[in-house]
Amino acid sequence: MTAEISLAVIDDHPLFREGVIRSLLEIGGFVILGDGGTRDDAVRITETLRPDVVLMDISMPGGGVEAIQLILDRVPDQKIIMLTVSETADDVTRALNHGAKGYALKGVGSRTLAEIIHIVASGETYVAPTLAARIISGAPAASAKAYRIGQLTVREREVLEFVTQGLSNKHIALKLDLHEKTIKHHMTQIMAKLGVSNRTEAALVSRDAIDRLPDQ
């Protein structure tokens, strides 16, 4: 039986917070260790209760981004997902640069949110695909490919390497001992981060980036 993922939910809108908690508990596989509405609540709950994952708004009393650093100062390996309405590239990059492992939008469905939590709890990084593509599109043209490849997680790079070798999702899943559904999610993230629409284009971006590396 898969162990439950423990959570803390921090949002200064009680009705939204309660709705998130209720939805996740109905789906199952989660236990809520605490909830609150401010930066100080986030720091206190995380430090004392040590949840697997913290869901936290970026806009709340004390500041969500400010809370990230305070939390990581006390619990360096804490996994944090920003769950917010903000779609600005600046907020996304600030949150990720400060140490958040996920950035999701409040319009996401409860089951998708549950999947995002599982992704981050497993050690991966998640960024809403539309936001990842927007950040990439704002990168300077000269360094766009390097920037895009640099945004991939270690696991995503592994998947992309197999894609460049022509392997299907099924065969990649077997190679990495993962579910095929997980590989499909990684491919969605990879294509969004690389700003491409299919596997072939993703492989071409990867090969082009490799070709541009200096000879060793």
N, C-alpha and C positions, 0 to 999 in steps of 0.2 A: 504494500500500500504506500502511495506517495505521501511524504510528510507534508503537513499543512505549511503554508507560507504565512509568517506572522507579519502584520502590517500596523503602521500608524498612519492616520489620515489627518492632515492639517489643512484646514480651509476656514476662512473667516465667515463663510455663509453656512450656518448650521443646517439648513434644509438640504443644501447640496451635499454637505459632508455626510449627513444621515442617509441620504439617498445612495451615495457611493457605498457606504458600509453595508446597507441593507442588500443592495444588488450583488455585491461580492459574496456575502454570506449565503445568499440564495443559490448562487452558482456552486459554492462549495470549494473546499481546498484552501480556505483562508481562515486565519484567526486574527481578530482585531485586538491589539494590545493597548491601544490608546488613541485618542483623538483630541484635537485642539484647534485654535484659530489664530495663533500668533507665532512670531519667530521664537519667542521665549518658550512657548508650549512645545514647539518642534524640538528645540534643543533639550529641554527637560525630559520629554517623553523618550527621545532617542537615547539619551545618556543613561537613563534609569531602566528602561524596559528592553532596549536593544532589539527592535524589530528587524526582520530580514529586509524589509523594504519600507521606505517612507514615501507616501504620496503627499505632495505638498504644492500649494498654489504659489505662483511667483509674485502675486500681488496680495499682500496681507500685512497687518500691523507688524512693523519691524523689518519687513522685506524678506521675500523668499530666497533671493540670491544671497543676501547677507546670512540667512540661516544656514545655507549650504556649508559655507566655510566654517562657521561656528560648530556645526555638527561634526564635520570631518576633522576638526582640531581635536575633538573629544573621542570620536569613533571613526578612525581613518578608513575603515573598510565598509562603512555604511553605504548601502545602495539607496539612491534617492531618485524618484521620478517626479518631475514637475508636471502637474496636471492643471492646465490653465487655459484661459481664453486668448492669451497673447500670442499673436502670430508674427511678431516682429523678429527679423533676423538677429537684431541686437540682443533681444532677450534670450533667444535660443543659444547664441554663441556665448553669452555671459554665463548662462546656467551651466552649459557643458564645460566651459573653461574653468569654472569654479569647482567642478567635480560631480555634477549631476550625471547619472547614468541613463536617464530617460527623459524625453520631452514629449508629452502627449497633450492633445487638445480636449477640452471639456465636452465637445460634441461627440466624442467617441462612444460607441456602444459598450454596454457592460461586459459582454463576452470578449470583445476586442481588448478592453482594458485589462481583463483577466489574463489574456494572452500576453499583453505587454508586460504585466507584472512577472509572469513566468519567465519571459525572455530576460528581463533585467535580473531577476533572482538567480538565473543560471549563469550570470556573469557577462552577458552581452549588453550592448548599448542599443537603445531604441530612440529614433527621432521620427516624428510624424513625417511620412514620405513627402507631403506637399511642402513642408518646411525645409526638409533636407534639400530638395530640388531648388528652392528659393535661395538658400544660402549659397549653393554651388553656382547658381546663375549670376550671383553678385561677385564672384571671385575674379581677379584680374585675368584677362585672356591668356597672357603669357604663362601663367602658372596654374591654369585651370585644371589640367590633367593631374598634375602632382597634388594639387589641393584635393581633388576628388578622391584619388587613391588613398590619400592620407586620412580621409574621413572614415574609411572602412575599419571595422574592428578586426582583430586577429582572425576570428572565425569567418568573417565575411571575406577576408583575403584568401583563406583556405578554400572556401567555396568557389570564389572567382578563379582561383588557379585551376581547379578541376574543370570549371566551365571552359576555360581557354584550351583545355585538353580534349574538349568535345564530349565530356561525360554528361549524362542525363541527371535530373534531380534524384531519380531512384538510385542510380549508381553512386552518386555523391553521398547520398544518405547511408548507403552500405559502407562506403569508404570511411565515413566519419562516425559511424555507429549512431546515427540520428534518425528521427522520423522524417519521412519525405515531406510532410507538412511543414516541418521546421526548415528544411532546405528551401521550400517555396517561399516562406517568409523571408529568409535571408536574401533570396533573389529579389524580392520586392524592395527590400531595403537597399541592396546593392544598386539596382537600376535607378532608384530614386536619387541616391547619393552621387551616382556617376552621371545623372542627367540623360539617361538613355531609355529606350522603350522596349528593348528586347535583349536576349542573351548574346546574340551575335555582336551587337554594338558594344555590350559590356566587355566581351572578349577583346574586341578591337581596341578599346580604351586601355585595357590592361596590357596588351601586347605593345601598343604604342609607347606606354609609359616605360616598359621594360627596355624597349629599343633605344630610348633616349638616355638610359643610364650610361655613365661613362664606363669604358672597358676597365676591368679589374686587372 
